């Protein structure tokens, strides 16, 4: 903690210290603070519809905190999803069924603070919307009001259509999610590809059409054969966002931790994940180098150390010897 010994106004007025040098520093860390205003125009639902109409793929990625949202927004993402996958990648849980709405809201607020241009969507976690449409509306309102995101996502197709309709009637944009729905993995027999049989493909299409009719602005198609996802995309008038659903969807989404390579070697990755970076490897290298320099006293050097005038140091040493 740094503080001037005189009130700020007195210090500035009496000693005429430049304002930038007179400001109190309240922490030894540089606050990330609000990111610089984006040079991009804010992505709205109208913009998403325009992208879809122009057949321009919609780029979507997950984020779970301020830094991950900050870089995603700066990189130009159209949509940032605060996905319930944060249960595993940020909170170390076994699966998405464990995370609760209070935790999702906390992460949504962190992401919202960093995001200035992308359209933000928060997942409704398992247990906060299935009981009734009324419960779902209450939960959606909380995610919007407390989480400060612009829309919500929920899993389910035809069975969730009445719930989606109620939420959209409350003025809240909804992103649907059909195909493989991870919150229901136990009922589906695990993380299994959906739409691989005629009957299953028809069910995915039925669900997609139902959530469109209920008012979703777009729908995630997860773990669906690319050919089936392409047919469904052509049948819908709203965008499809694919994750493990081939290249014919209106857009794509990946979990940021997965695609940036922020995980140790040997971790299982789904077939559809492409690793675009090695954040884990670079972080490991940097932290190991820091540890080695601490152990050898190579860090910190003079350039990383605050100076003191020789006269002041001499006086200090003299006083503590007396």
RODO-2510 file (C-alpha; in nm, 4 decimals, decimal comma):
residues 322
     n   res          X          Y          Z
     1     x     0,0000     0,0000     0,0000
     2     x     0,1346     0,3404    -0,0964
     3     x    -0,0031     0,6651     0,0464
     4     x     0,1197     1,0210     0,0550
     5     x     0,1730     1,1661     0,4018
     6     x    -0,0347     1,4749     0,3174
     7     x    -0,3845     1,4966     0,1727
     8     x    -0,3725     1,4801    -0,2059
     9     x    -0,5020     1,8342    -0,2611
    10     x    -0,2494     1,9822    -0,0139
    11     x     0,0368     1,7889    -0,1642
    12     x    -0,0470     1,9068    -0,5124
    13     x    -0,1201     2,2666    -0,4178
    14     x     0,1765     2,3303    -0,1877
    15     x     0,4489     2,1404    -0,3741
    16     x     0,3004     2,1705    -0,7228
    17     x     0,3603     1,8000    -0,7891
    18     x     0,2284     1,6904    -1,1288
    19     x    -0,1080     1,5231    -1,0866
    20     x     0,0118     1,1915    -1,2326
    21     x     0,2890     1,1758    -0,9695
    22     x     0,0655     1,2792    -0,6823
    23     x    -0,2001     1,0125    -0,7161
    24     x    -0,2241     0,7646    -0,4304
    25     x    -0,1312     0,4114    -0,5232
    26     x    -0,3540     0,1785    -0,3261
    27     x    -0,2042    -0,1512    -0,4405
    28     x     0,1284    -0,2924    -0,5492
    29     x    -0,0485    -0,4467    -0,8499
    30     x    -0,1443    -0,2585    -1,1639
    31     x    -0,5219    -0,2896    -1,1766
    32     x    -0,6481    -0,4423    -1,4982
    33     x    -0,9468    -0,2143    -1,4572
    34     x    -1,1905    -0,1540    -1,7373
    35     x    -1,0391    -0,2378    -2,0739
    36     x    -0,9822     0,0359    -2,3267
    37     x    -1,2938     0,1298    -2,5209
    38     x    -1,3317    -0,1041    -2,8154
    39     x    -1,2753     0,0299    -3,1636
    40     x    -1,5448    -0,2115    -3,2810
    41     x    -1,9119    -0,1295    -3,2800
    42     x    -2,1134    -0,3159    -3,0191
    43     x    -2,2448    -0,6495    -3,1477
    44     x    -2,6231    -0,6569    -3,1138
    45     x    -2,8884    -0,9096    -3,2100
    46     x    -2,9461    -0,7061    -3,5268
    47     x    -2,5765    -0,7392    -3,6123
    48     x    -2,5890    -1,1156    -3,5536
    49     x    -2,8882    -1,1365    -3,7885
    50     x    -2,7003    -0,9290    -4,0456
    51     x    -2,4023    -1,1646    -4,0286
    52     x    -2,6347    -1,4586    -4,0775
    53     x    -2,8147    -1,2960    -4,3689
    54     x    -2,4813    -1,2152    -4,5341
    55     x    -2,3696    -1,5764    -4,4826
    56     x    -2,0722    -1,4551    -4,2756
    57     x    -1,9793    -1,7150    -4,0119
    58     x    -2,0438    -1,6119    -3,6522
    59     x    -1,7390    -1,6499    -3,4254
    60     x    -1,8211    -1,7483    -3,0685
    61     x    -1,5980    -1,8552    -2,7808
    62     x    -1,6336    -1,9194    -2,4095
    63     x    -1,4854    -1,7060    -2,1334
    64     x    -1,5097    -1,7521    -1,7595
    65     x    -1,3385    -1,4484    -1,6057
    66     x    -1,2088    -1,0977    -1,6773
    67     x    -0,8780    -1,1969    -1,8459
    68     x    -1,0320    -1,4636    -2,0720
    69     x    -1,3142    -1,2271    -2,1740
    70     x    -1,0718    -0,9372    -2,2207
    71     x    -0,8602    -1,1264    -2,4737
    72     x    -1,1642    -1,2777    -2,6493
    73     x    -1,3216    -0,9366    -2,6958
    74     x    -0,9937    -0,7816    -2,8105
    75     x    -0,9519    -1,0671    -3,0608
    76     x    -1,2815    -0,9711    -3,2237
    77     x    -1,5237    -1,2428    -3,1160
    78     x    -1,8868    -1,1824    -3,2159
    79     x    -2,0336    -1,3664    -2,9159
    80     x    -1,8758    -1,4521    -2,5816
    81     x    -2,0464    -1,7314    -2,3909
    82     x    -2,0081    -1,7748    -2,0179
    83     x    -2,0629    -2,1464    -2,0522
    84     x    -2,1362    -2,3859    -1,7713
    85     x    -1,8224    -2,5669    -1,8910
    86     x    -1,6511    -2,3322    -1,6436
    87     x    -1,7568    -2,5896    -1,3850
    88     x    -1,4725    -2,8077    -1,5100
    89     x    -1,2220    -2,5648    -1,6641
    90     x    -1,2410    -2,2912    -1,3976
    91     x    -1,3757    -2,4572    -1,0833
    92     x    -1,2322    -2,8093    -1,1139
    93     x    -1,5684    -2,9848    -1,0923
    94     x    -1,6462    -3,3240    -1,2443
    95     x    -1,9147    -3,2026    -1,4854
    96     x    -2,1536    -2,9164    -1,5578
    97     x    -2,4305    -3,0501    -1,3328
    98     x    -2,2374    -2,9405    -1,0235
    99     x    -2,2212    -2,5652    -1,0850
   100     x    -2,4997    -2,3477    -0,9373
   101     x    -2,6550    -2,0228    -1,0546
   102     x    -2,4781    -1,8082    -0,7950
   103     x    -2,1428    -1,9248    -0,9290
   104     x    -2,2529    -1,8627    -1,2876
   105     x    -2,3639    -1,5106    -1,1998
   106     x    -2,0279    -1,4332    -1,0388
   107     x    -1,8432    -1,5436    -1,3524
   108     x    -2,0890    -1,3608    -1,5787
   109     x    -2,0219    -1,0360    -1,3940
   110     x    -1,6475    -1,0799    -1,4353
   111     x    -1,6816    -1,1467    -1,8087
   112     x    -1,9241    -0,8571    -1,8564
   113     x    -1,6767    -0,6109    -1,7057
   114     x    -1,4200    -0,6987    -1,9714
   115     x    -1,6463    -0,7211    -2,2753
   116     x    -1,7122    -0,3972    -2,4603
   117     x    -1,8035    -0,5102    -2,8128
   118     x    -1,9014    -0,8792    -2,8235
   119     x    -2,2549    -0,9938    -2,7454
   120     x    -2,2472    -1,1756    -2,4109
   121     x    -2,4517    -1,4820    -2,3191
   122     x    -2,4705    -1,6612    -1,9853
   123     x    -2,5592    -2,0292    -1,9433
   124     x    -2,8455    -2,1284    -1,7170
   125     x    -2,6998    -2,4158    -1,5119
   126     x    -2,8819    -2,7382    -1,4387
   127     x    -3,1439    -2,7072    -1,1667
   128     x    -3,2413    -2,3429    -1,2144
   129     x    -3,4869    -2,3651    -1,5058
   130     x    -3,6297    -2,7163    -1,5491
   131     x    -3,8971    -2,7095    -1,2764
   132     x    -4,1255    -2,4597    -1,4477
   133     x    -4,1264    -2,1688    -1,6923
   134     x    -4,1722    -1,9372    -1,3940
   135     x    -3,8558    -2,0691    -1,2300
   136     x    -3,6706    -2,0292    -1,5589
   137     x    -3,7841    -1,6689    -1,6049
   138     x    -3,6714    -1,5821    -1,2519
   139     x    -3,3317    -1,7404    -1,3140
   140     x    -3,2920    -1,5709    -1,6526
   141     x    -3,3727    -1,2327    -1,5017
   142     x    -3,1096    -1,2887    -1,2334
   143     x    -2,8432    -1,3753    -1,4907
   144     x    -2,9254    -1,0607    -1,6897
   145     x    -2,9651    -0,8204    -1,3947
   146     x    -2,6927    -0,9553    -1,1667
   147     x    -2,4641    -1,1159    -1,4238
   148     x    -2,4807    -0,8136    -1,6583
   149     x    -2,4845    -1,0221    -1,9770
   150     x    -2,7138    -0,9602    -2,2747
   151     x    -2,8694    -1,3019    -2,3222
   152     x    -2,9004    -1,6491    -2,1753
   153     x    -2,8515    -2,0031    -2,3062
   154     x    -3,0373    -2,3132    -2,1984
   155     x    -3,0357    -2,6744    -2,3074
   156     x    -3,3339    -2,8632    -2,4453
   157     x    -3,5563    -2,8767    -2,7490
   158     x    -3,9264    -2,9373    -2,7898
   159     x    -3,9706    -3,0009    -2,4170
   160     x    -3,8201    -2,6620    -2,3298
   161     x    -4,0051    -2,4617    -2,5975
   162     x    -4,2733    -2,3268    -2,3598
   163     x    -3,9984    -2,2171    -2,1181
   164     x    -3,8020    -2,0446    -2,3950
   165     x    -4,1167    -1,8662    -2,5092
   166     x    -4,1814    -1,7318    -2,1587
   167     x    -3,8246    -1,6061    -2,1233
   168     x    -3,8305    -1,4310    -2,4609
   169     x    -4,1680    -1,2774    -2,3725
   170     x    -3,9905    -1,1243    -2,0733
   171     x    -3,7606    -0,9475    -2,3192
   172     x    -3,4563    -1,1701    -2,2707
   173     x    -3,2698    -1,3066    -2,5755
   174     x    -3,2316    -1,6852    -2,5652
   175     x    -2,9670    -1,9003    -2,7332
   176     x    -3,0951    -2,2555    -2,7712
   177     x    -2,8875    -2,5725    -2,7399
   178     x    -2,9853    -2,9055    -2,8966
   179     x    -2,8149    -3,2262    -3,0044
   180     x    -2,5800    -3,3380    -2,7298
   181     x    -2,6932    -3,1566    -2,4151
   182     x    -2,4216    -3,2133    -2,1510
   183     x    -2,6469    -3,1346    -1,8558
   184     x    -2,8504    -3,4422    -1,9541
   185     x    -2,5561    -3,6720    -2,0175
   186     x    -2,6841    -3,9338    -1,7754
   187     x    -3,0141    -3,9616    -1,9613
   188     x    -2,8316    -3,9727    -2,2951
   189     x    -2,5984    -4,2504    -2,1844
   190     x    -2,2947    -4,0254    -2,1654
   191     x    -2,1363    -3,7790    -2,4069
   192     x    -2,2624    -3,9421    -2,7237
   193     x    -2,2966    -3,8014    -3,0731
   194     x    -2,6606    -3,7286    -3,1561
   195     x    -2,8274    -3,7558    -3,4970
   196     x    -2,6373    -4,0615    -3,6189
   197     x    -2,9579    -4,2524    -3,7008
   198     x    -3,2588    -4,1387    -3,9011
   199     x    -3,4759    -4,1236    -3,5909
   200     x    -3,2141    -3,9357    -3,3910
   201     x    -3,1497    -3,6884    -3,6758
   202     x    -3,5226    -3,6200    -3,7035
   203     x    -3,5334    -3,5565    -3,3268
   204     x    -3,2504    -3,3018    -3,3475
   205     x    -3,4296    -3,1250    -3,6349
   206     x    -3,7598    -3,1303    -3,4443
   207     x    -3,5878    -2,9783    -3,1401
   208     x    -3,4148    -2,7102    -3,3472
   209     x    -3,7388    -2,6094    -3,5182
   210     x    -3,9166    -2,6003    -3,1817
   211     x    -3,6677    -2,3648    -3,0166
   212     x    -3,6733    -2,1442    -3,3256
   213     x    -4,0517    -2,1248    -3,3078
   214     x    -4,0287    -2,0478    -2,9358
   215     x    -3,8184    -1,7377    -3,0083
   216     x    -3,4485    -1,8298    -2,9860
   217     x    -3,2229    -1,5904    -3,1757
   218     x    -2,9827    -1,8773    -3,2561
   219     x    -2,9249    -2,2381    -3,1586
   220     x    -2,6164    -2,4383    -3,0670
   221     x    -2,5866    -2,7750    -3,2404
   222     x    -2,3527    -2,9972    -3,0400
   223     x    -2,2006    -3,3296    -3,1454
   224     x    -2,4103    -3,3810    -3,4570
   225     x    -2,2829    -3,5252    -3,7881
   226     x    -2,1833    -3,2440    -4,0196
   227     x    -2,4218    -3,3492    -4,2962
   228     x    -2,7170    -3,3514    -4,0553
   229     x    -2,6171    -3,0137    -3,9089
   230     x    -2,5940    -2,8712    -4,2609
   231     x    -2,9463    -2,9876    -4,3464
   232     x    -3,0814    -2,8474    -4,0208
   233     x    -2,9031    -2,5165    -4,0819
   234     x    -3,0730    -2,4864    -4,4217
   235     x    -3,4134    -2,5617    -4,2694
   236     x    -3,3851    -2,2931    -4,0034
   237     x    -3,4226    -1,9178    -4,0391
   238     x    -3,2043    -1,8495    -3,7334
   239     x    -2,8266    -1,9059    -3,7102
   240     x    -2,6849    -2,2397    -3,5974
   241     x    -2,3672    -2,2360    -3,3888
   242     x    -2,1784    -2,5601    -3,4231
   243     x    -1,9593    -2,7369    -3,1718
   244     x    -1,8623    -3,0721    -3,3140
   245     x    -2,1242    -3,0246    -3,5865
   246     x    -1,9191    -2,9673    -3,8998
   247     x    -1,8466    -2,6683    -4,1191
   248     x    -2,1941    -2,6018    -4,2599
   249     x    -2,3290    -2,4302    -3,9489
   250     x    -2,3811    -2,0532    -3,9395
   251     x    -2,1010    -2,0187    -3,6851
   252     x    -1,8746    -2,2059    -3,4467
   253     x    -1,8029    -2,2100    -3,0739
   254     x    -1,5183    -2,3649    -2,8751
   255     x    -1,4210    -2,3682    -2,5091
   256     x    -1,1359    -2,1188    -2,4776
   257     x    -0,9283    -2,3302    -2,2383
   258     x    -0,9397    -2,6159    -2,4904
   259     x    -0,8528    -2,4253    -2,8064
   260     x    -0,5735    -2,2185    -2,6478
   261     x    -0,4051    -2,5285    -2,5044
   262     x    -0,4262    -2,4175    -2,1433
   263     x    -0,4054    -2,7672    -1,9962
   264     x    -0,1381    -3,0299    -1,9201
   265     x    -0,0351    -3,3025    -2,1600
   266     x    -0,2540    -3,6112    -2,1582
   267     x    -0,5862    -3,4357    -2,0979
   268     x    -0,8685    -3,5775    -2,3067
   269     x    -0,9945    -3,3532    -2,5860
   270     x    -1,3094    -3,4124    -2,7904
   271     x    -1,2566    -3,4921    -3,1605
   272     x    -1,3840    -3,1504    -3,2692
   273     x    -1,1324    -2,9427    -3,0707
   274     x    -0,8448    -2,7852    -3,2592
   275     x    -0,5589    -2,6703    -3,0379
   276     x    -0,4548    -2,3263    -3,1635
   277     x    -0,1978    -2,2494    -2,8949
   278     x     0,0052    -2,3786    -2,6004
   279     x    -0,0815    -2,1481    -2,3134
   280     x     0,0005    -2,4203    -2,0591
   281     x     0,3468    -2,4759    -2,2043
   282     x     0,4300    -2,1051    -2,2161
   283     x     0,2989    -2,0493    -1,8631
   284     x     0,4984    -2,3471    -1,7357
   285     x     0,8150    -2,2141    -1,9012
   286     x     0,7697    -1,8660    -1,7540
   287     x     0,6866    -1,9859    -1,4022
   288     x     0,9773    -2,2314    -1,3961
   289     x     1,2155    -1,9583    -1,5113
   290     x     1,0815    -1,7299    -1,2370
   291     x     1,1286    -2,0040    -0,9762
   292     x     1,4855    -2,0687    -1,0903
   293     x     1,5746    -1,6983    -1,0784
   294     x     1,4260    -1,6633    -0,7294
   295     x     1,6261    -1,9645    -0,6079
   296     x     1,9483    -1,8295    -0,7609
   297     x     1,8780    -1,4696    -0,6564
   298     x     1,8978    -1,3634    -1,0204
   299     x     1,5611    -1,1959    -0,9622
   300     x     1,4932    -0,9240    -0,8683
   301     x     1,7705    -0,7138    -1,0223
   302     x     1,8286    -0,3429    -0,9681
   303     x     1,5825    -0,2520    -1,2436
   304     x     1,3057    -0,4277    -1,0491
   305     x     1,3913    -0,2662    -0,7139
   306     x     1,2783     0,0689    -0,5731
   307     x     1,5710     0,3055    -0,5029
   308     x     1,6455     0,5128    -0,1952
   309     x     1,8773     0,8145    -0,1828
   310     x     2,2209     0,7307    -0,0393
   311     x     2,1855     1,0049     0,2275
   312     x     1,8488     0,8692     0,3417
   313     x     1,9842     0,5157     0,3574
   314     x     2,2865     0,6307     0,5562
   315     x     2,0624     0,8151     0,8034
   316     x     1,8367     0,5095     0,8379
   317     x     2,1295     0,2772     0,9066
   318     x     2,2749     0,5270     1,1545
   319     x     1,9457     0,5520     1,3458
   320     x     1,8933     0,1759     1,3832
   321     x     2,2505     0,1329     1,5127
   322     x     2,2012     0,3854     1,7928
***
